[in-house]
Amino acid sequence: MAAPDLKVLVTGATGLLGRAVCREFESSSWFVIGTGYRRARPRLLRCDLTDEDAIRRLLHKYKPDVIVHCAAERRPDVVERHTDAAVNLNVNATSTLAKEAAACGAFFLYISSDYVFDGRSPPYGEDDVPNPLNLYGRTKAGGRERDTEALSRCGGAPGACSVRGGGRFPTDARDVAAVCRKLSERARQDPSLRGIFHFSSNEQMTKYEMGVAIAQAFQLPSNHLIPLLNLNVEPRPFTSAITDCLWPFTPDKRWRQTVFH
């Protein structure tokens, strides 16, 4: 349980992962400041993360102990169509947040992606050299290369899966959120904590298998679902397995268990 005066700033708090991170920290008595932009709702702060002055004002006003940076343009097709906006959010805003976090003494945790790897030689460790296949992966790698204090690469973001044969490793957003909190609390005890950390589930599935599992969980028919193995889409990792060094932070649960329970 955190001290009641500890504050965490969560960017992208309107998204699936951001909401889970806010709930996780709140449940452990942290004071949570969540930010959003177009979808910002009551109890969340509206902040344009591509505005450097707005970031400085935000951090100067709230002086968070921890910043969990979940905000990103994560849709590869949108990144390709709106490149400048995606680079501003995924790379430049990350750089500004990292620098301002260092200036105010906040622990900065940046959520990256397994898309920084090409998927040809899994599983990947923290020291493996990124080789992204598409622009989205390059923007996440670009954000990583800035002065981030701690970086968590999460494999198989909830609801995401490659359509190519290898599949993905869907990971419950609540598990990722728990890792973010525990890393933050560990950093409060040990200020030297920094580096790259990998985390994902251990269960490999294709998007088709995920759809079938969800249909079964809700007792819905699945015979209309058809696996598509050879689509002409933008390059994506073939198999994005990463080493599971952060599993000691949370119990190992199969993704199907989280669907059915």
C-alpha positions as CSV (number, residue, x, y, z in Angstrom):
1,M,0.0,0.0,0.0
2,A,1.4,3.3,-1.1
3,A,1.7,6.4,1.2
4,P,-1.4,8.6,0.6
5,D,0.6,11.5,-0.6
6,L,2.2,9.6,-3.5
7,K,1.0,10.9,-6.9
8,V,1.1,9.2,-10.3
9,L,0.4,10.9,-13.6
10,V,-1.1,8.5,-16.2
11,T,-1.2,9.7,-19.8
12,G,-3.7,8.1,-22.2
13,A,-6.1,7.5,-19.2
14,T,-9.0,7.3,-21.6
15,G,-7.7,4.2,-23.3
16,L,-8.0,0.5,-22.3
17,L,-4.6,0.2,-20.7
18,G,-4.7,3.8,-19.2
19,R,-8.0,3.1,-17.4
20,A,-6.6,-0.1,-16.0
21,V,-3.5,1.6,-14.8
22,C,-5.6,4.4,-13.1
23,R,-7.7,1.8,-11.3
24,E,-4.7,-0.2,-10.2
25,F,-2.9,2.7,-8.6
26,E,-6.2,4.0,-7.0
27,S,-6.7,0.6,-5.4
28,S,-3.3,1.0,-3.7
29,S,-4.1,4.5,-2.4
30,W,-2.1,6.5,-4.8
31,F,-3.4,9.9,-5.8
32,V,-4.0,9.5,-9.5
33,I,-3.9,12.3,-12.1
34,G,-5.2,11.0,-15.4
35,T,-4.9,12.8,-18.7
36,G,-6.7,12.6,-22.0
37,Y,-7.3,14.7,-25.0
38,R,-10.3,14.3,-27.3
39,R,-12.0,11.7,-25.1
40,A,-11.2,13.4,-21.8
41,R,-14.1,13.2,-19.4
42,P,-14.9,14.5,-15.9
43,R,-12.2,13.6,-13.4
44,L,-9.6,13.6,-16.2
45,L,-7.4,16.5,-17.3
46,R,-7.4,17.5,-20.9
47,C,-3.8,17.9,-22.1
48,D,-2.3,18.1,-25.6
49,L,0.9,16.1,-25.1
50,T,2.3,17.5,-28.4
51,D,2.4,20.9,-26.7
52,E,5.6,21.1,-24.8
53,D,4.5,24.1,-22.7
54,A,1.3,22.3,-21.7
55,I,3.4,19.4,-20.4
56,R,5.6,21.7,-18.4
57,R,2.6,23.4,-16.9
58,L,1.0,20.1,-16.0
59,L,4.1,18.7,-14.3
60,H,4.9,22.0,-12.5
61,K,1.3,22.1,-11.1
62,Y,0.9,18.5,-9.9
63,K,4.5,17.5,-9.3
64,P,3.9,13.7,-9.7
65,D,6.2,11.1,-8.1
66,V,5.6,8.7,-11.0
67,I,4.6,9.2,-14.7
68,V,3.2,6.2,-16.5
69,H,3.1,7.1,-20.2
70,C,0.4,5.1,-21.9
71,A,-0.7,7.6,-24.5
72,A,0.2,6.7,-28.1
73,E,-1.2,6.3,-31.6
74,R,-1.2,2.5,-31.7
75,R,-3.1,1.9,-34.9
76,P,-0.6,1.0,-37.6
77,D,-2.9,2.1,-40.4
78,V,-3.5,5.5,-38.8
79,V,0.2,6.0,-38.2
80,E,0.9,5.4,-41.9
81,R,-1.8,7.9,-43.0
82,H,-1.0,10.6,-40.4
83,T,2.7,10.2,-40.0
84,D,3.5,13.7,-38.6
85,A,0.9,13.5,-35.9
86,A,1.9,10.0,-34.9
87,V,5.6,11.0,-34.7
88,N,4.7,14.0,-32.6
89,L,2.8,11.9,-30.1
90,N,4.8,8.6,-30.1
91,V,8.3,10.1,-30.3
92,N,8.4,13.9,-29.6
93,A,5.9,13.9,-26.7
94,T,7.7,11.0,-25.1
95,S,10.9,12.8,-25.3
96,T,9.4,15.9,-23.7
97,L,7.8,13.9,-20.9
98,A,11.0,12.1,-20.2
99,K,13.0,15.3,-20.0
100,E,10.5,17.1,-17.8
101,A,10.1,14.0,-15.6
102,A,13.8,14.1,-15.0
103,A,13.7,17.8,-14.2
104,C,11.0,17.4,-11.6
105,G,12.4,14.1,-10.1
106,A,9.6,11.8,-11.2
107,F,10.1,8.2,-12.1
108,F,9.2,7.8,-15.8
109,L,7.7,4.6,-17.1
110,Y,7.2,4.4,-20.8
111,I,4.9,1.7,-22.3
112,S,6.4,0.4,-25.6
113,S,5.5,-2.5,-27.8
114,D,6.7,-5.8,-29.2
115,Y,6.3,-4.2,-32.6
116,V,9.8,-2.9,-32.2
117,F,11.0,-6.4,-33.2
118,D,10.5,-8.1,-36.6
119,G,9.4,-11.4,-35.1
120,R,11.9,-13.6,-37.0
121,S,13.9,-14.8,-34.0
122,P,11.8,-14.9,-30.9
123,P,11.8,-14.9,-28.0
124,Y,13.3,-11.5,-27.5
125,G,15.2,-10.3,-24.5
126,E,15.7,-6.7,-23.2
127,D,19.1,-6.4,-24.8
128,D,18.1,-7.6,-28.3
129,V,18.4,-4.9,-31.0
130,P,15.0,-3.6,-32.3
131,N,14.2,-4.1,-36.0
132,P,10.7,-2.8,-36.6
133,L,8.9,-3.7,-39.8
134,N,6.5,-0.8,-40.0
135,L,6.2,2.8,-39.1
136,Y,4.3,2.2,-35.9
137,G,7.1,0.0,-34.6
138,R,9.7,2.6,-35.7
139,T,7.8,5.4,-33.7
140,K,7.8,3.2,-30.6
141,A,11.4,2.4,-31.0
142,G,12.1,6.1,-31.5
143,G,10.3,6.9,-28.3
144,R,12.4,4.2,-26.5
145,E,15.7,5.7,-27.8
146,R,15.0,9.0,-26.0
147,D,16.0,9.5,-22.4
148,T,13.3,7.2,-20.8
149,E,14.1,6.0,-17.2
150,A,12.2,2.7,-17.4
151,L,10.6,1.1,-20.4
152,S,8.1,-1.8,-20.4
153,R,7.6,-3.7,-23.6
154,C,4.3,-5.4,-23.5
155,G,3.6,-8.2,-25.9
156,G,0.2,-8.7,-27.5
157,A,-1.7,-5.6,-26.4
158,P,-5.2,-6.5,-25.2
159,G,-7.4,-7.1,-28.3
160,A,-4.5,-7.0,-30.8
161,C,-3.2,-10.0,-32.8
162,S,-1.2,-10.5,-35.9
163,V,-3.1,-12.2,-38.8
164,R,0.0,-14.0,-39.9
165,G,0.7,-17.6,-38.9
166,G,2.7,-17.0,-35.7
167,G,0.0,-15.2,-33.8
168,R,0.4,-13.0,-30.7
169,F,0.5,-13.3,-26.9
170,P,-2.7,-11.5,-25.7
171,T,-2.0,-9.9,-22.3
172,D,-4.6,-8.8,-19.8
173,A,-4.5,-5.0,-19.3
174,R,-5.0,-5.5,-15.6
175,D,-1.8,-7.6,-15.4
176,V,0.2,-4.9,-17.3
177,A,-1.3,-2.3,-14.9
178,A,-0.2,-4.3,-11.8
179,V,3.3,-4.5,-13.2
180,C,3.4,-0.8,-13.7
181,R,2.4,-0.2,-10.1
182,K,4.9,-2.7,-8.7
183,L,7.7,-1.3,-10.8
184,S,6.8,2.2,-9.6
185,E,6.8,1.1,-6.0
186,R,10.1,-0.8,-6.4
187,A,11.6,2.4,-7.9
188,R,10.5,4.4,-4.8
189,Q,12.5,1.9,-2.7
190,D,15.4,1.7,-5.1
191,P,16.0,4.9,-7.1
192,S,18.6,3.2,-9.2
193,L,16.0,1.1,-10.9
194,R,16.0,1.8,-14.6
195,G,16.2,0.1,-17.9
196,I,14.1,-2.0,-20.3
197,F,11.6,-4.6,-18.9
198,H,9.6,-7.1,-20.9
199,F,6.2,-8.4,-19.9
200,S,3.6,-10.5,-21.7
201,S,1.4,-13.5,-21.2
202,N,2.7,-17.0,-22.0
203,E,-0.2,-18.1,-24.2
204,Q,0.2,-17.8,-28.0
205,M,-3.0,-17.3,-30.0
206,T,-4.1,-16.1,-33.4
207,K,-6.8,-13.4,-33.8
208,Y,-9.1,-16.2,-35.0
209,E,-8.5,-18.2,-31.8
210,M,-9.1,-15.2,-29.7
211,G,-12.4,-14.6,-31.5
212,V,-13.5,-18.2,-31.0
213,A,-12.6,-18.0,-27.3
214,I,-14.6,-14.9,-26.8
215,A,-17.6,-16.4,-28.6
216,Q,-17.4,-19.4,-26.4
217,A,-17.2,-17.3,-23.3
218,F,-20.4,-15.5,-24.2
219,Q,-22.0,-18.7,-25.5
220,L,-22.2,-17.2,-29.0
221,P,-21.8,-19.0,-32.4
222,S,-18.4,-18.9,-33.9
223,N,-18.9,-20.9,-37.2
224,H,-19.0,-17.6,-39.1
225,L,-15.4,-16.8,-38.1
226,I,-12.9,-17.7,-40.8
227,P,-9.1,-17.6,-40.2
228,L,-7.3,-15.5,-42.7
229,L,-3.6,-16.5,-43.0
230,N,-2.4,-14.7,-46.1
231,L,-3.5,-11.0,-46.3
232,N,-1.9,-8.2,-48.2
233,V,-1.5,-5.9,-45.2
234,E,1.3,-3.7,-43.9
235,P,4.3,-5.7,-42.5
236,R,3.8,-6.9,-39.0
237,P,5.9,-9.1,-36.7
238,F,5.7,-12.8,-37.6
239,T,5.9,-14.0,-34.0
240,S,6.5,-11.5,-31.3
241,A,7.3,-13.6,-28.3
242,I,9.3,-11.8,-25.6
243,T,11.1,-13.1,-22.6
244,D,8.9,-13.1,-19.5
245,C,11.3,-11.6,-17.0
246,L,8.5,-9.7,-15.1
247,W,6.3,-12.7,-14.3
248,P,7.4,-12.7,-10.7
249,F,5.5,-9.4,-10.3
250,T,2.1,-11.1,-11.1
251,P,0.7,-14.6,-11.2
252,D,0.8,-16.4,-14.5
253,K,-2.7,-16.6,-15.9
254,R,-3.8,-18.0,-19.2
255,W,-5.6,-15.5,-21.4
256,R,-8.6,-17.8,-21.7
257,Q,-9.0,-17.8,-18.0
258,T,-9.4,-14.0,-18.0
259,V,-12.1,-14.3,-20.7
260,F,-14.1,-17.0,-19.0
261,H,-13.8,-15.5,-15.5
